[in-house]
Amino acid sequence: MAVSDRKKAHEKLLFDSAMTLQGWRNEKTGEEIFGNTYKNLKPLAFSGIHCINSNFSKNYSPAVEKFSIMEEYLDLMKNYIIKGYKHDALLIDVGKPESITEAEKNILNKNGRRNFKRKFLDKNLEQASHQRQLDGL
């Protein structure tokens, strides 16, 4: 599962030094759930992205049609190895209306689409100029 060190998130997954899921903490309420260990755990925020082995879905079926995947992970971590992947990518959940504005700002800012278009065009112009020089030799 993809995780990051986001300070604003108040719910954190707890990983050991091998990035194996060992628990969960709500930093607002202090509520905690632990797996096989509770010492020296790194709190990281879940990014909403996970890769699941296809054997998992063949062998596992939750008791209800709709369920919280996080509750399932916290139950399964006691008997299965669930690994985290720490990243520093900017991910925005555009399924929330208030996040669309944030995404637009990031796309259009100096590190976003306009800058990308300019760099792309500049690079292509530079390559075309270089090719014309080679063709003239």
DOROMI-626005 format. One record per residue (C-alpha): residue number from 0; chain; z, x, y. Coordinates in steps of 0.1 Angstrom, whole numbers, plus 2048, in hexadecimal, padded with zeros to 3 digits. Example, Ala and Ser with C-alpha at 12.3 -4.5 7.8 and 13.67 -1.06 7.14 Angstrom:
# DOROMI-626005
pt num=0, chaine=A, pz=84E, px=87B, py=7D3
pt num=1, chaine=A, pz=847, px=889, py=7F5
***
This chain:
# DOROMI-626005
pt num=0, chaine=A, pz=800, px=800, py=800
pt num=1, chaine=A, pz=7F8, px=80C, py=823
pt num=2, chaine=A, pz=816, px=813, py=839
pt num=3, chaine=A, pz=81C, px=823, py=85A
pt num=4, chaine=A, pz=839, px=82E, py=870
pt num=5, chaine=A, pz=837, px=811, py=889
pt num=6, chaine=A, pz=857, px=80F, py=89E
pt num=7, chaine=A, pz=851, px=7EA, py=8A9
pt num=8, chaine=A, pz=852, px=7DD, py=885
pt num=9, chaine=A, pz=874, px=7D0, py=87C
pt num=10, chaine=A, pz=86D, px=7CC, py=856
pt num=11, chaine=A, pz=869, px=7ED, py=845
pt num=12, chaine=A, pz=861, px=7F8, py=822
pt num=13, chaine=A, pz=875, px=815, py=815
pt num=14, chaine=A, pz=865, px=832, py=803
pt num=15, chaine=A, pz=872, px=850, py=7F1
pt num=16, chaine=A, pz=864, px=873, py=7F7
pt num=17, chaine=A, pz=848, px=86C, py=7DD
pt num=18, chaine=A, pz=83E, px=84D, py=7F1
pt num=19, chaine=A, pz=849, px=836, py=7D6
pt num=20, chaine=A, pz=856, px=814, py=7E2
pt num=21, chaine=A, pz=87C, px=813, py=7DE
pt num=22, chaine=A, pz=887, px=7F7, py=7F6
pt num=23, chaine=A, pz=884, px=7E1, py=814
pt num=24, chaine=A, pz=898, px=7DE, py=834
pt num=25, chaine=A, pz=899, px=7C5, py=851
pt num=26, chaine=A, pz=8A3, px=7DB, py=86E
pt num=27, chaine=A, pz=8AD, px=7BC, py=883
pt num=28, chaine=A, pz=8C5, px=7AC, py=86A
pt num=29, chaine=A, pz=8CE, px=7CB, py=855
pt num=30, chaine=A, pz=8C4, px=7B9, py=835
pt num=31, chaine=A, pz=8B9, px=7D2, py=81A
pt num=32, chaine=A, pz=8AB, px=7D1, py=7F7
pt num=33, chaine=A, pz=8AA, px=7F0, py=7E1
pt num=34, chaine=A, pz=898, px=7F9, py=7C1
pt num=35, chaine=A, pz=8A2, px=817, py=7AC
pt num=36, chaine=A, pz=8B0, px=82D, py=7C8
pt num=37, chaine=A, pz=8BE, px=828, py=7EB
pt num=38, chaine=A, pz=8C2, px=84C, py=7F8
pt num=39, chaine=A, pz=8AB, px=85F, py=80F
pt num=40, chaine=A, pz=892, px=843, py=814
pt num=41, chaine=A, pz=878, px=843, py=82F
pt num=42, chaine=A, pz=873, px=821, py=841
pt num=43, chaine=A, pz=84E, px=819, py=847
pt num=44, chaine=A, pz=83D, px=7F9, py=852
pt num=45, chaine=A, pz=824, px=7E8, py=83B
pt num=46, chaine=A, pz=801, px=7E7, py=849
pt num=47, chaine=A, pz=7F5, px=7C9, py=835
pt num=48, chaine=A, pz=7DD, px=7DE, py=820
pt num=49, chaine=A, pz=7E2, px=7E4, py=7FB
pt num=50, chaine=A, pz=7CE, px=7EE, py=7DC
pt num=51, chaine=A, pz=7D9, px=7DF, py=7BC
pt num=52, chaine=A, pz=7CF, px=7EB, py=799
pt num=53, chaine=A, pz=7B9, px=7D1, py=788
pt num=54, chaine=A, pz=7D1, px=7D3, py=76A
pt num=55, chaine=A, pz=7EC, px=7C6, py=780
pt num=56, chaine=A, pz=7DB, px=7A5, py=787
pt num=57, chaine=A, pz=7D2, px=7A1, py=761
pt num=58, chaine=A, pz=7F5, px=7A6, py=756
pt num=59, chaine=A, pz=808, px=795, py=773
pt num=60, chaine=A, pz=808, px=771, py=77E
pt num=61, chaine=A, pz=822, px=764, py=797
pt num=62, chaine=A, pz=834, px=744, py=78F
pt num=63, chaine=A, pz=825, px=732, py=7AD
pt num=64, chaine=A, pz=803, px=72F, py=7BC
pt num=65, chaine=A, pz=80D, px=73C, py=7DE
pt num=66, chaine=A, pz=826, px=759, py=7E0
pt num=67, chaine=A, pz=832, px=775, py=7F6
pt num=68, chaine=A, pz=822, px=796, py=7EA
pt num=69, chaine=A, pz=83E, px=7A9, py=7FB
pt num=70, chaine=A, pz=859, px=797, py=7E6
pt num=71, chaine=A, pz=844, px=79E, py=7C7
pt num=72, chaine=A, pz=842, px=7C3, py=7D0
pt num=73, chaine=A, pz=867, px=7C5, py=7D6
pt num=74, chaine=A, pz=86D, px=7B5, py=7B4
pt num=75, chaine=A, pz=853, px=7CB, py=7A2
pt num=76, chaine=A, pz=85F, px=7EC, py=7B1
pt num=77, chaine=A, pz=87C, px=7ED, py=799
pt num=78, chaine=A, pz=865, px=7F0, py=77B
pt num=79, chaine=A, pz=844, px=7FC, py=789
pt num=80, chaine=A, pz=839, px=818, py=79F
pt num=81, chaine=A, pz=82C, px=80B, py=7C0
pt num=82, chaine=A, pz=81F, px=826, py=7D7
pt num=83, chaine=A, pz=81B, px=827, py=7FC
pt num=84, chaine=A, pz=800, px=838, py=811
pt num=85, chaine=A, pz=80B, px=843, py=833
pt num=86, chaine=A, pz=7F0, px=841, py=84E
pt num=87, chaine=A, pz=7EE, px=843, py=874
pt num=88, chaine=A, pz=7D0, px=82C, py=879
pt num=89, chaine=A, pz=7D0, px=811, py=893
pt num=90, chaine=A, pz=7D0, px=7F0, py=880
pt num=91, chaine=A, pz=7D1, px=7CF, py=892
pt num=92, chaine=A, pz=7D6, px=7AE, py=880
pt num=93, chaine=A, pz=7BB, px=799, py=892
pt num=94, chaine=A, pz=7C7, px=77A, py=87E
pt num=95, chaine=A, pz=7E0, px=775, py=89A
pt num=96, chaine=A, pz=7D1, px=767, py=8BA
pt num=97, chaine=A, pz=7E7, px=77E, py=8D0
pt num=98, chaine=A, pz=7DA, px=79C, py=8BE
pt num=99, chaine=A, pz=7B5, px=795, py=8C6
pt num=100, chaine=A, pz=7BB, px=7A0, py=8EB
pt num=101, chaine=A, pz=7CC, px=7C0, py=8DE
pt num=102, chaine=A, pz=7AE, px=7C7, py=8C7
pt num=103, chaine=A, pz=795, px=7C0, py=8E4
pt num=104, chaine=A, pz=7A8, px=7D9, py=8FA
pt num=105, chaine=A, pz=7A7, px=7F4, py=8DF
pt num=106, chaine=A, pz=782, px=7EE, py=8D8
pt num=107, chaine=A, pz=778, px=7F0, py=8FD
pt num=108, chaine=A, pz=790, px=80B, py=909
pt num=109, chaine=A, pz=788, px=830, py=90D
pt num=110, chaine=A, pz=78C, px=836, py=8E8
pt num=111, chaine=A, pz=779, px=817, py=8DE
pt num=112, chaine=A, pz=756, px=80A, py=8DB
pt num=113, chaine=A, pz=748, px=813, py=8FD
pt num=114, chaine=A, pz=753, px=836, py=8F9
pt num=115, chaine=A, pz=745, px=837, py=8D6
pt num=116, chaine=A, pz=724, px=829, py=8E1
pt num=117, chaine=A, pz=722, px=844, py=8FC
pt num=118, chaine=A, pz=72B, px=860, py=8E4
pt num=119, chaine=A, pz=712, px=853, py=8CB
pt num=120, chaine=A, pz=6F6, px=851, py=8E5
pt num=121, chaine=A, pz=6FF, px=874, py=8F3
pt num=122, chaine=A, pz=6FE, px=883, py=8D0
pt num=123, chaine=A, pz=6DD, px=873, py=8C8
pt num=124, chaine=A, pz=6CE, px=87E, py=8E9
pt num=125, chaine=A, pz=6DB, px=8A2, py=8E3
pt num=126, chaine=A, pz=6CC, px=8A2, py=8BF
pt num=127, chaine=A, pz=6AB, px=895, py=8CC
pt num=128, chaine=A, pz=6AA, px=8AF, py=8E7
pt num=129, chaine=A, pz=6B2, px=8CA, py=8CE
pt num=130, chaine=A, pz=697, px=8BD, py=8B6
pt num=131, chaine=A, pz=67D, px=8BE, py=8D3
pt num=132, chaine=A, pz=687, px=8E2, py=8D9
pt num=133, chaine=A, pz=682, px=8EB, py=8B4
pt num=134, chaine=A, pz=660, px=8D8, py=8B4
pt num=135, chaine=A, pz=655, px=8ED, py=8D2
pt num=136, chaine=A, pz=65B, px=90E, py=8BF
***
